[in-house]
Amino acid sequence: MPIADLEAIAIIEEPFAEMKQITISMSDAHYRPALIHAVRKNTTVAGLVKMFRASLVEDRTEFERLKRKEREIRESIHAFCASERLSREEVHARNPFC
């Protein structure tokens, strides 16, 4: 069996949940850099796959958190008056480094 064949990488959906097994095949050209990267991170290629999957969930969660925060900020704005904005000179006067 070629070294490029990764077999039975278990991805846990939830703690103590039934494991789902997947098989991933990749060329040596992709496997060797992944293996080197895994060694540098003191893990395995399967571990890298698991970390990648976890990062996808975190990204989704982070997006949802930011979306919720934006909605809360927009809902907190009850009145807006454009005439209360600072003039160009006032904006630049606030920051002495510009």
VEXVEXZA-128827 format. One record per residue: residue number from 1; z, y, x negated of N, C-alpha, C in turn. Coordinates in steps of 0.02 Angstrom, whole numbers. Example, Ala and Ser with C-alpha at 12.3 -4.5 7.8 and 13.67 -1.06 7.14 Angstrom:
@n:1, n.w:390, n.v:-284, n.u:-660, ca.w:390, ca.v:-225, ca.u:-615, c.w:390, c.v:-165, c.u:-660
@n:2, n.w:354, n.v:-112, n.u:-642, ca.w:357, ca.v:-53, ca.u:-684, c.w:394, c.v:2, c.u:-645
***
This chain:
@n:1, n.w:0, n.v:-59, n.u:-42, ca.w:0, ca.v:0, ca.u:0, c.w:0, c.v:62, c.u:-45
@n:2, n.w:-46, n.v:109, n.u:-33, ca.w:-49, ca.v:169, ca.u:-75, c.w:13, c.v:212, c.u:-67
@n:3, n.w:30, n.v:247, n.u:-119, ca.w:89, ca.v:290, ca.u:-117, c.w:82, c.v:346, c.u:-66
@n:4, n.w:20, n.v:360, n.u:-45, ca.w:8, ca.v:414, ca.u:2, c.w:29, c.v:396, c.u:73
@n:5, n.w:42, n.v:333, n.u:86, ca.w:62, ca.v:314, ca.u:154, c.w:137, c.v:323, c.u:162
@n:6, n.w:156, n.v:365, n.u:208, ca.w:226, ca.v:375, ca.u:225, c.w:238, c.v:336, c.u:289
@n:7, n.w:287, n.v:294, n.u:290, ca.w:298, ca.v:253, ca.u:348, c.w:367, c.v:266, c.u:378
@n:8, n.w:369, n.v:264, n.u:443, ca.w:431, ca.v:265, ca.u:482, c.w:476, c.v:323, c.u:464
@n:9, n.w:451, n.v:382, n.u:472, ca.w:493, ca.v:441, ca.u:463, c.w:529, c.v:453, c.u:529
@n:10, n.w:593, n.v:449, n.u:528, ca.w:632, ca.v:457, ca.u:589, c.w:648, c.v:530, c.u:600
@n:11, n.w:634, n.v:553, n.u:659, ca.w:651, ca.v:622, ca.u:678, c.w:702, c.v:617, c.u:734
@n:12, n.w:758, n.v:648, n.u:724, ca.w:811, ca.v:645, ca.u:774, c.w:805, c.v:706, c.u:819
@n:13, n.w:797, n.v:693, n.u:883, ca.w:790, ca.v:747, ca.u:932, c.w:858, c.v:781, c.u:943
@n:14, n.w:910, n.v:743, n.u:951, ca.w:977, ca.v:768, ca.u:962, c.w:1024, c.v:725, c.u:921
@n:15, n.w:1084, n.v:751, n.u:907, ca.w:1132, ca.v:709, ca.u:871, c.w:1146, c.v:645, c.u:911
@n:16, n.w:1145, n.v:589, n.u:878, ca.w:1159, ca.v:524, ca.u:907, c.w:1108, c.v:503, c.u:959
@n:17, n.w:1050, n.v:536, n.u:962, ca.w:998, ca.v:517, ca.u:1009, c.w:958, c.v:459, c.u:980
@n:18, n.w:923, n.v:424, n.u:1024, ca.w:879, ca.v:370, ca.u:1001, c.w:826, c.v:400, c.u:955
@n:19, n.w:814, n.v:368, n.u:898, ca.w:766, ca.v:394, ca.u:851, c.w:695, c.v:376, c.u:871
@n:20, n.w:651, n.v:422, n.u:861, ca.w:579, ca.v:412, ca.u:870, c.w:549, c.v:403, c.u:802
@n:21, n.w:507, n.v:354, n.u:793, ca.w:476, ca.v:343, ca.u:728, c.w:403, c.v:364, c.u:731
@n:22, n.w:382, n.v:396, n.u:677, ca.w:312, ca.v:415, ca.u:670, c.w:289, c.v:393, c.u:601
@n:23, n.w:225, n.v:384, n.u:594, ca.w:195, ca.v:367, ca.u:529, c.w:146, c.v:422, c.u:511
@n:24, n.w:153, n.v:445, n.u:450, ca.w:109, ca.v:498, ca.u:425, c.w:71, c.v:471, c.u:365
@n:25, n.w:7, n.v:483, n.u:363, ca.w:-34, ca.v:465, ca.u:305, c.w:-62, c.v:530, c.u:276
@n:26, n.w:-62, n.v:533, n.u:209, ca.w:-90, ca.v:591, ca.u:176, c.w:-121, c.v:569, c.u:110
@n:27, n.w:-167, n.v:609, n.u:87, ca.w:-201, ca.v:593, ca.u:24, c.w:-153, c.v:604, c.u:-35
@n:28, n.w:-170, n.v:573, n.u:-91, ca.w:-130, ca.v:583, ca.u:-152, c.w:-129, c.v:657, c.u:-171
@n:29, n.w:-184, n.v:691, n.u:-158, ca.w:-188, ca.v:762, ca.u:-175, c.w:-136, c.v:803, c.u:-138
@n:30, n.w:-117, n.v:782, n.u:-79, ca.w:-65, ca.v:817, ca.u:-40, c.w:4, c.v:788, c.u:-52
@n:31, n.w:7, n.v:723, n.u:-63, ca.w:71, ca.v:690, ca.u:-71, c.w:107, c.v:710, c.u:-136
@n:32, n.w:69, n.v:711, n.u:-191, ca.w:101, ca.v:726, ca.u:-256, c.w:134, c.v:794, c.u:-257
@n:33, n.w:101, n.v:848, n.u:-234, ca.w:136, ca.v:913, ca.u:-233, c.w:197, c.v:912, c.u:-186
@n:34, n.w:191, n.v:875, n.u:-130, ca.w:247, ca.v:870, ca.u:-84, c.w:305, c.v:833, c.u:-117
@n:35, n.w:290, n.v:781, n.u:-154, ca.w:341, ca.v:743, ca.u:-190, c.w:376, c.v:787, c.u:-243
@n:36, n.w:337, n.v:824, n.u:-280, ca.w:365, ca.v:869, ca.u:-330, c.w:410, c.v:921, c.u:-297
@n:37, n.w:387, n.v:949, n.u:-242, ca.w:427, ca.v:999, ca.u:-205, c.w:491, c.v:967, c.u:-180
@n:38, n.w:487, n.v:906, n.u:-155, ca.w:546, ca.v:871, ca.u:-130, c.w:596, c.v:859, c.u:-186
@n:39, n.w:572, n.v:838, n.u:-244, ca.w:617, ca.v:826, ca.u:-301, c.w:653, c.v:890, c.u:-320
@n:40, n.w:617, n.v:945, n.u:-321, ca.w:647, ca.v:1010, ca.u:-337, c.w:701, c.v:1029, c.u:-287
@n:41, n.w:693, n.v:1008, n.u:-225, ca.w:742, ca.v:1024, ca.u:-173, c.w:794, c.v:968, c.u:-166
@n:42, n.w:791, n.v:919, n.u:-211, ca.w:838, ca.v:863, ca.u:-211, c.w:836, c.v:825, c.u:-144
@n:43, n.w:776, n.v:811, n.u:-120, ca.w:768, ca.v:774, ca.u:-58, c.w:707, c.v:728, c.u:-65
@n:44, n.w:685, n.v:701, n.u:-9, ca.w:626, ca.v:658, ca.u:-8, c.w:570, c.v:693, c.u:31
@n:45, n.w:511, n.v:664, n.u:30, ca.w:457, ca.v:692, ca.u:69, c.w:475, c.v:687, c.u:144
@n:46, n.w:506, n.v:632, n.u:163, ca.w:529, ca.v:625, ca.u:233, c.w:579, c.v:679, c.u:249
@n:47, n.w:622, n.v:696, n.u:201, ca.w:670, ca.v:750, ca.u:211, c.w:636, c.v:817, c.u:220
@n:48, n.w:582, n.v:828, n.u:182, ca.w:543, ca.v:890, ca.u:191, c.w:514, c.v:895, c.u:261
@n:49, n.w:488, n.v:838, n.u:285, ca.w:459, ca.v:837, ca.u:353, c.w:514, c.v:854, c.u:404
@n:50, n.w:572, n.v:825, n.u:394, ca.w:628, ca.v:838, ca.u:440, c.w:649, c.v:912, c.u:438
@n:51, n.w:651, n.v:941, n.u:377, ca.w:668, ca.v:1013, ca.u:371, c.w:615, c.v:1056, c.u:404
@n:52, n.w:551, n.v:1036, n.u:396, ca.w:497, ca.v:1074, ca.u:427, c.w:503, c.v:1073, c.u:502
@n:53, n.w:517, n.v:1014, n.u:530, ca.w:525, ca.v:1008, ca.u:602, c.w:584, c.v:1051, c.u:626
@n:54, n.w:639, n.v:1051, n.u:590, ca.w:697, ca.v:1092, ca.u:608, c.w:679, c.v:1166, c.u:606
@n:55, n.w:638, n.v:1186, n.u:557, ca.w:619, ca.v:1256, ca.u:552, c.w:577, c.v:1278, c.u:611
@n:56, n.w:537, n.v:1232, n.u:638, ca.w:497, ca.v:1248, ca.u:697, c.w:542, c.v:1263, c.u:756
@n:57, n.w:595, n.v:1224, n.u:764, ca.w:642, ca.v:1236, ca.u:819, c.w:678, c.v:1302, c.u:809
@n:58, n.w:699, n.v:1316, n.u:746, ca.w:733, ca.v:1378, ca.u:731, c.w:688, c.v:1438, c.u:745
@n:59, n.w:625, n.v:1433, n.u:727, ca.w:578, ca.v:1488, ca.u:739, c.w:572, c.v:1501, c.u:814
@n:60, n.w:567, n.v:1447, n.u:853, ca.w:561, ca.v:1455, ca.u:925, c.w:625, c.v:1488, c.u:952
@n:61, n.w:682, n.v:1465, n.u:928, ca.w:745, ca.v:1492, ca.u:951, c.w:752, c.v:1565, c.u:931
@n:62, n.w:732, n.v:1582, n.u:869, ca.w:734, ca.v:1651, ca.u:845, c.w:689, c.v:1695, c.u:887
@n:63, n.w:629, n.v:1671, n.u:903, ca.w:583, ca.v:1709, ca.u:945, c.w:614, c.v:1723, c.u:1014
@n:64, n.w:644, n.v:1672, n.u:1043, ca.w:675, ca.v:1680, ca.u:1108, c.w:734, c.v:1728, c.u:1105
@n:65, n.w:773, n.v:1726, n.u:1051, ca.w:829, ca.v:1771, ca.u:1042, c.w:804, c.v:1844, c.u:1038
@n:66, n.w:751, n.v:1855, n.u:999, ca.w:724, ca.v:1923, ca.u:992, c.w:694, c.v:1947, c.u:1057
@n:67, n.w:661, n.v:1902, n.u:1093, ca.w:632, ca.v:1921, ca.u:1158, c.w:687, c.v:1942, c.u:1207
@n:68, n.w:742, n.v:1903, n.u:1208, ca.w:798, ca.v:1919, ca.u:1252, c.w:830, c.v:1986, c.u:1231
@n:69, n.w:837, n.v:1998, n.u:1166, ca.w:866, ca.v:2061, ca.u:1142, c.w:822, c.v:2120, c.u:1162
@n:70, n.w:756, n.v:2112, n.u:1156, ca.w:711, ca.v:2166, ca.u:1176, c.w:719, c.v:2181, c.u:1251
@n:71, n.w:723, n.v:2128, n.u:1291, ca.w:731, ca.v:2137, ca.u:1363, c.w:796, c.v:2174, c.u:1378
@n:72, n.w:850, n.v:2156, n.u:1344, ca.w:915, ca.v:2189, ca.u:1354, c.w:912, c.v:2263, c.u:1335
@n:73, n.w:879, n.v:2278, n.u:1280, ca.w:872, ca.v:2348, ca.u:1258, c.w:831, c.v:2387, c.u:1308
@n:74, n.w:776, n.v:2359, n.u:1331, ca.w:735, ca.v:2394, ca.u:1380, c.w:773, c.v:2406, c.u:1446
@n:75, n.w:813, n.v:2357, n.u:1466, ca.w:851, ca.v:2364, ca.u:1528, c.w:907, c.v:2416, c.u:1520
@n:76, n.w:930, n.v:2427, n.u:1459, ca.w:984, ca.v:2475, ca.u:1448, c.w:959, c.v:2547, c.u:1449
@n:77, n.w:894, n.v:2557, n.u:1444, ca.w:865, ca.v:2624, ca.u:1447, c.w:855, c.v:2643, c.u:1520
@n:78, n.w:897, n.v:2689, n.u:1543, ca.w:893, ca.v:2707, ca.u:1614, c.w:851, c.v:2770, c.u:1626
@n:79, n.w:851, n.v:2813, n.u:1576, ca.w:812, ca.v:2874, ca.u:1584, c.w:782, c.v:2892, c.u:1516
@n:80, n.w:722, n.v:2917, n.u:1518, ca.w:689, ca.v:2938, ca.u:1456, c.w:654, c.v:3004, c.u:1470
@n:81, n.w:666, n.v:3051, n.u:1425, ca.w:635, ca.v:3116, ca.u:1433, c.w:601, c.v:3134, c.u:1366
@n:82, n.w:537, n.v:3139, n.u:1367, ca.w:500, ca.v:3152, ca.u:1306, c.w:516, c.v:3220, c.u:1277
@n:83, n.w:537, n.v:3267, n.u:1317, ca.w:552, ca.v:3334, ca.u:1292, c.w:615, c.v:3334, c.u:1249
@n:84, n.w:655, n.v:3281, n.u:1251, ca.w:715, ca.v:3278, ca.u:1210, c.w:702, c.v:3250, c.u:1140
@n:85, n.w:641, n.v:3234, n.u:1126, ca.w:624, ca.v:3207, ca.u:1060, c.w:633, c.v:3261, c.u:1006
@n:86, n.w:643, n.v:3240, n.u:945, ca.w:649, ca.v:3286, ca.u:889, c.w:580, c.v:3312, c.u:871
@n:87, n.w:578, n.v:3374, n.u:846, ca.w:515, ca.v:3401, ca.u:822, c.w:499, c.v:3367, c.u:755
@n:88, n.w:438, n.v:3377, n.u:732, ca.w:417, ca.v:3347, ca.u:668, c.w:462, c.v:3373, c.u:612
@n:89, n.w:477, n.v:3436, n.u:612, ca.w:518, ca.v:3466, ca.u:560, c.w:589, c.v:3437, c.u:562
@n:90, n.w:616, n.v:3427, n.u:622, ca.w:684, ca.v:3399, ca.u:628, c.w:686, c.v:3326, c.u:604
@n:91, n.w:634, n.v:3289, n.u:617, ca.w:632, ca.v:3220, ca.u:595, c.w:633, c.v:3217, c.u:519
@n:92, n.w:593, n.v:3258, n.u:487, ca.w:589, ca.v:3257, ca.u:414, c.w:650, c.v:3289, c.u:381
@n:93, n.w:683, n.v:3333, n.u:416, ca.w:743, ca.v:3366, ca.u:388, c.w:801, c.v:3317, c.u:386
@n:94, n.w:801, n.v:3266, n.u:429, ca.w:857, ca.v:3219, ca.u:430, c.w:859, c.v:3176, c.u:368
@n:95, n.w:802, n.v:3163, n.u:337, ca.w:799, ca.v:3120, ca.u:278, c.w:779, c.v:3162, c.u:217
@n:96, n.w:828, n.v:3179, n.u:175, ca.w:813, ca.v:3223, ca.u:118, c.w:769, c.v:3191, c.u:64
@n:97, n.w:758, n.v:3125, n.u:68, ca.w:718, ca.v:3091, ca.u:17, c.w:644, c.v:3092, c.u:31
@n:98, n.w:624, n.v:3116, n.u:89, ca.w:552, ca.v:3118, ca.u:106, c.w:522, c.v:3185, c.u:90
***
